[in-house]
Amino acid sequence: MNETPELDLLVCLARTILDPAQRTRAGELIRGQLDWDRFLALAWRHGLMPLVFNHLLNSFVELVPARHLEKIRDDFQHNTARNLVLATELCRVLDEFEKHGVTTIAYKGPALAIQVYGDLKQRRFIDLDVLVRRSDVERAGNLLAARGYYPDLQLNPAQEAMLSQSKCDRVYFREGRHFMLELHWAIVPQYFSVALTTEAVLADCEWVKMCNSKVRVPSPEMLLLLLCVNGTKDLWTALEPVCCVNELVRRYPAMDWRLVITLARRVGASRMLHIGLLLARQMFELPLPENILASIDADSPVIDLVREARTRLSETEMRVPGLVEKTRFQVWSRERGRDKVRYSVLRFLTPSYEDCSPELPPSLSFLYCAIRPLRLLRDGLKRPADKPVL
């Protein structure tokens, strides 16, 4: 993967602790023929800006060109300040939910920064994620409205029903778009066909300290599986999720691997777990137990899926994978035939709010299942040109 010194340096610095060999290698790359503009763009593109910039400021500040050093300092300080504001807001929202009997899980965002990196400022996030039971979604939405949040989409009742079936979250904004919060009622949409329920996550959680508060988060074993499922859902297009897998396993040496394996098998996500672990092993030299390595070796499609994921990760610019590429990867990431079939059917026949037409009466809503594949085909053919995300 590391075809360029910029990408090589990014992978070298994308960890909380540098050992002597990594520090030496990073110094060699920085002193070499490094395109700093390209390197900084890659750090942003892969979501690793805070982690990488922290190492540059603490260990290699004298080697960074003055023009780029100023930008690195500004970006890092701005991210740190924003993270603190967002984490404080998350604690207030969660406290309000809990006071009104809405059980919550802090998911992704600042909670992931603390669980994986042990430091709020080491991760970049732009929104807050809260997981609640589906039965609590309406009450949670009302509590958010009382706090000044509003939904990003204004939908009619039919569209609301379709959103609930085709998505797993709803986006809310506050103060213009200064605060963005995603209210989750499931880990993945129903069509993704992974039997990982909100109840299972709530039953396997722990508490972490955040901004002088305590918030409920997934256990390390559950979080590992969530990272691998979400990484596969997103086709591993960025390095940061792989970095999270690596750091999480290293941070929790007492990881209960038997529980992880049992849970992955139960929900049909063993291959997704294998993909995430093998990516972390190949790119960050992640040490794994022998039984886990044996399980990965026995899962032959994983090698090709990881190779494909690494090809995407090596691309300089972020691009949106096409419909065929996404469907093929996600189908082959299932180890069970019934999950392959279920995903394929639901992926193309589950209507979303975008398929809902005001001209079609509710009595004919079953026709949306026929409209759905046609719209997907149309959108696939009209997909806009890929653009870099900096």
C-alpha positions in Angstrom: 0.0 0.0 0.0 2.7 2.5 1.0 3.7 3.4 -2.5 4.7 7.0 -1.7 6.6 8.5 1.1 3.6 10.6 2.1 1.4 7.5 2.6 4.2 5.7 4.2 4.7 8.5 6.8 0.9 8.7 7.4 0.7 5.0 8.3 3.9 5.3 10.4 2.5 8.2 12.5 -1.1 6.9 12.7 -0.8 5.4 16.2 -0.8 6.8 19.7 2.7 5.5 20.6 5.7 5.4 18.3 8.3 2.7 19.1 12.0 3.5 18.3 11.9 1.9 14.9 8.8 3.8 13.9 10.3 7.1 15.2 13.5 6.5 13.2 11.5 5.6 10.1 9.3 8.7 10.4 12.4 10.9 10.8 13.9 9.4 7.6 10.7 10.1 5.6 10.4 13.6 6.9 14.0 14.4 5.9 13.5 12.9 2.5 11.7 14.0 -0.6 8.3 14.7 1.1 5.5 16.6 -0.6 4.1 18.4 2.5 1.0 19.7 0.8 0.1 16.2 -0.3 0.9 14.7 3.1 -1.3 17.2 4.9 -4.1 16.5 2.4 -3.8 12.8 3.0 -4.0 13.2 6.8 -7.3 15.1 6.4 -8.6 12.7 3.8 -8.1 9.7 6.0 -9.4 11.4 9.2 -6.0 11.2 11.0 -5.1 14.8 11.2 -5.1 15.1 15.1 -3.2 11.9 15.7 -0.6 12.6 13.1 -0.2 16.3 13.8 0.3 15.6 17.5 3.4 13.5 16.7 4.7 16.2 14.4 4.3 18.9 17.0 5.8 16.8 19.9 8.6 14.8 18.2 9.5 16.4 14.8 8.7 20.0 15.1 12.2 21.1 14.1 11.9 19.1 10.8 8.5 20.6 9.6 8.8 23.6 7.2 7.7 26.8 8.9 4.8 27.4 6.4 3.3 24.0 7.1 4.1 24.1 10.8 1.8 27.1 11.3 -1.1 25.3 9.5 -0.5 22.1 11.6 -0.6 24.1 14.8 -3.7 26.0 13.8 -5.6 22.9 12.7 -4.6 20.9 15.7 -5.6 23.7 18.2 -8.9 24.3 16.4 -9.8 20.6 16.4 -8.9 20.4 20.2 -11.2 23.3 21.0 -14.0 22.1 18.9 -13.8 18.6 20.3 -14.1 19.9 23.9 -17.2 22.0 22.9 -18.8 19.0 21.2 -18.0 16.6 24.0 -19.5 19.0 26.6 -22.7 19.2 24.5 -22.9 15.5 24.2 -22.7 15.1 28.0 -25.5 17.6 28.4 -27.7 15.8 25.9 -27.1 12.4 27.4 -27.8 13.7 30.9 -31.1 15.2 29.7 -32.0 11.9 28.0 -31.2 9.9 31.2 -33.2 12.3 33.4 -36.3 11.5 31.2 -35.8 7.8 31.2 -34.2 7.4 27.8 -31.3 4.9 28.1 -28.4 5.9 25.8 -25.1 4.7 24.4 -22.5 7.3 23.4 -21.5 6.0 20.0 -18.6 7.1 17.7 -17.6 10.7 18.1 -15.9 11.8 21.3 -16.7 8.5 23.1 -14.6 6.7 20.5 -11.7 9.1 20.9 -11.6 8.3 24.7 -12.1 4.6 24.3 -9.6 4.1 21.5 -7.0 6.8 21.9 -7.5 7.7 25.6 -7.5 11.4 24.7 -10.3 13.6 23.4 -8.0 15.7 21.3 -6.5 12.8 19.3 -9.5 12.2 17.0 -11.4 14.4 14.6 -15.2 14.2 14.6 -17.8 16.6 13.2 -20.9 15.3 14.8 -22.3 13.5 17.9 -23.8 10.1 17.8 -26.3 8.7 20.3 -27.8 5.2 20.2 -31.3 4.7 21.8 -34.0 2.0 21.6 -36.3 2.3 18.7 -39.2 2.8 21.2 -37.5 5.8 22.6 -36.8 7.6 19.3 -39.9 9.9 19.4 -39.3 10.9 23.0 -35.6 11.5 22.3 -36.5 13.6 19.3 -38.8 15.7 21.4 -36.1 16.2 24.0 -33.7 17.3 21.3 -36.4 19.8 20.0 -36.7 21.3 23.5 -32.9 21.8 23.4 -33.2 23.7 20.1 -32.4 20.9 17.7 -34.3 20.4 14.4 -34.3 17.5 11.9 -32.3 17.9 8.7 -35.2 16.7 6.6 -38.8 17.8 6.7 -40.7 14.6 5.8 -44.4 13.7 5.5 -45.7 10.7 7.6 -45.2 8.3 4.7 -41.6 9.4 4.2 -41.0 9.2 8.0 -42.2 5.6 8.0 -39.8 4.7 5.1 -36.9 6.5 6.8 -37.4 4.3 9.8 -37.3 1.1 7.7 -34.5 2.0 5.4 -32.1 4.0 7.7 -30.7 3.5 11.1 -30.4 7.1 12.2 -31.8 10.6 11.9 -29.7 13.8 11.7 -30.5 16.8 13.8 -28.9 20.3 13.8 -28.7 23.1 16.3 -27.6 26.8 16.1 -27.7 26.8 12.3 -25.4 23.8 11.7 -22.9 24.5 14.5 -24.0 21.3 16.2 -24.9 18.1 14.4 -26.3 15.1 16.2 -27.2 11.7 14.7 -29.9 9.8 16.7 -29.4 6.1 16.0 -32.0 3.4 16.7 -29.9 0.6 15.1 -26.3 -0.1 14.3 -26.9 -0.6 10.6 -30.0 -0.4 8.4 -32.2 -3.5 8.2 -31.1 -4.2 4.6 -27.5 -4.6 5.8 -28.7 -7.9 7.4 -26.5 -8.1 10.4 -28.4 -9.3 13.5 -26.6 -6.9 15.9 -29.4 -5.2 17.9 -29.5 -2.2 20.0 -30.5 -4.3 23.0 -27.4 -6.4 22.5 -25.2 -3.3 22.7 -27.0 -2.0 25.7 -26.6 -5.3 27.4 -22.8 -5.2 26.9 -21.6 -1.7 27.9 -19.5 0.1 30.4 -19.0 3.6 31.7 -16.2 6.1 30.8 -15.4 9.6 32.1 -15.9 12.5 29.7 -15.9 16.2 30.7 -16.4 15.5 34.4 -19.4 13.2 33.5 -19.8 9.5 33.0 -21.3 8.2 29.8 -22.3 4.7 28.8 -20.3 3.2 25.9 -20.0 -0.2 24.3 -17.6 -2.7 25.9 -14.3 -3.1 24.2 -15.4 -6.5 22.7 -18.6 -5.0 21.4 -16.9 -1.9 20.1 -14.4 -4.0 18.2 -17.2 -5.7 16.4 -19.0 -2.4 15.8 -15.9 -0.9 14.2 -15.5 -3.9 11.9 -19.2 -3.9 10.8 -19.2 -0.2 10.2 -15.9 -0.3 8.4 -17.2 -3.0 6.1 -20.4 -1.0 5.5 -18.4 2.0 4.5 -16.0 -0.2 2.4 -12.9 0.8 4.5 -12.4 3.9 2.4 -10.4 5.7 5.1 -7.5 4.7 7.3 -8.9 6.0 10.6 -11.3 3.0 11.2 -8.4 0.6 10.6 -6.3 2.7 13.1 -9.1 2.5 15.6 -9.2 -1.3 15.4 -5.4 -1.4 15.9 -5.5 1.0 18.9 -8.5 -0.6 20.5 -6.9 -4.1 20.5 -3.6 -2.8 21.8 -5.3 -0.7 24.5 -7.2 -3.6 25.9 -4.8 -6.5 26.2 -7.3 -8.5 28.3 -9.8 -8.5 25.4 -12.1 -11.5 25.7 -11.6 -13.0 22.3 -13.9 -15.9 23.0 -16.7 -13.4 23.5 -15.8 -11.5 20.4 -15.8 -14.7 18.2 -19.1 -15.9 19.7 -20.8 -12.6 19.2 -19.5 -12.2 15.6 -20.7 -15.7 14.7 -24.1 -15.1 16.3 -24.8 -12.0 14.2 -23.2 -13.2 11.0 -20.3 -10.8 11.1 -17.3 -13.2 11.4 -15.9 -12.2 8.0 -16.3 -8.5 8.7 -14.3 -9.0 11.9 -11.6 -10.9 10.0 -11.4 -8.1 7.4 -10.9 -5.4 10.1 -8.3 -7.4 12.0 -6.3 -8.4 9.0 -6.2 -4.8 7.7 -4.9 -3.7 11.1 -2.4 -6.5 11.2 -1.1 -5.9 7.7 -0.9 -2.1 8.0 0.0 -1.6 11.7 1.6 -4.9 12.6 -1.2 -5.7 15.1 -0.4 -8.8 17.2 -3.2 -11.3 17.4 -3.8 -14.6 19.2 -3.0 -17.7 17.3 -6.6 -18.9 17.2 -7.7 -15.6 15.7 -5.0 -15.9 13.0 -6.0 -19.4 12.3 -9.6 -18.4 11.9 -8.6 -15.6 9.5 -6.5 -18.0 7.4 -9.4 -20.4 7.1 -11.6 -17.7 5.8 -10.2 -17.6 2.2 -12.3 -14.8 0.7 -10.9 -12.4 3.3 -7.5 -12.1 1.5 -9.1 -10.7 -1.7 -11.5 -8.4 0.2 -8.6 -7.0 2.2 -6.5 -6.5 -0.9 -9.4 -4.6 -2.5 -9.9 -2.5 0.6 -6.1 -1.6 0.7 -6.3 -0.6 -3.0 -9.1 1.9 -2.1 -7.0 3.1 0.9 -4.0 3.8 -1.3 -5.9 6.2 -3.5 -4.9 9.8 -3.1 -8.4 11.2 -3.4 -11.5 10.0 -1.6 -14.1 8.7 -4.0 -17.6 7.3 -3.6 -17.6 3.6 -4.6 -20.2 2.8 -7.3 -23.3 0.7 -6.7 -21.8 -2.5 -8.3 -18.5 -2.2 -6.3 -20.3 -1.6 -3.0 -22.8 -4.4 -3.5 -20.2 -6.9 -4.5 -17.9 -6.1 -1.6 -20.7 -6.2 0.9 -22.2 -9.4 -0.4 -18.8 -11.2 -0.2 -18.2 -9.9 3.3 -20.9 -12.3 4.5 -20.0 -15.8 5.5 -23.5 -17.1 5.5 -25.4 -17.8 2.3 -28.8 -16.7 3.7 -27.3 -13.3 4.7 -26.0 -12.8 1.1 -29.4 -13.4 -0.3 -31.2 -11.3 2.3 -28.8 -8.4 1.8 -29.2 -8.5 -2.0 -33.0 -8.6 -1.9 -33.4 -6.0 0.8 -30.7 -3.7 -0.6 -32.6 -3.2 -3.8 -36.2 -3.6 -2.7 -36.4 -1.6 0.6 -37.8 1.9 -0.3 -36.3 5.0 1.2 -37.9 8.3 1.8 -36.4 9.4 -1.5 -38.6 6.9 -3.3 -41.7 8.3 -1.8 -43.9 10.3 -4.2 -46.6 12.7 -3.0 -48.6 11.7 -6.1 -48.9 8.1 -5.1 -51.7 7.3 -2.6 -50.9 5.2 0.5 -53.0 2.3 -0.9 -50.4 1.9 -3.7 -47.3 2.2 -1.5 -46.3 -1.4 -2.4 -45.3 -0.1 -5.8 -42.3 1.6 -4.1 -40.6 -1.8 -4.0 -40.7 -1.8 -7.8 -39.6 1.8 -8.1 -36.6 1.4 -5.9 -34.4 -0.7 -8.2 -35.1 1.7 -11.1 -34.1 4.7 -9.0 -30.9 3.0 -7.9 -30.0 2.2 -11.5 -30.7 5.8 -12.5 -28.6 7.2 -9.7 -25.8 4.8 -10.4 -25.7 5.9 -14.0 -25.8 9.6 -13.1 -23.3 9.4 -10.2 -21.3 12.6 -10.1 -17.6 12.7 -10.6 -15.6 11.7 -7.5 -14.1 14.6 -5.6 -11.3 14.7 -3.0 -12.4 15.2 0.6 -9.8 17.4 2.4 
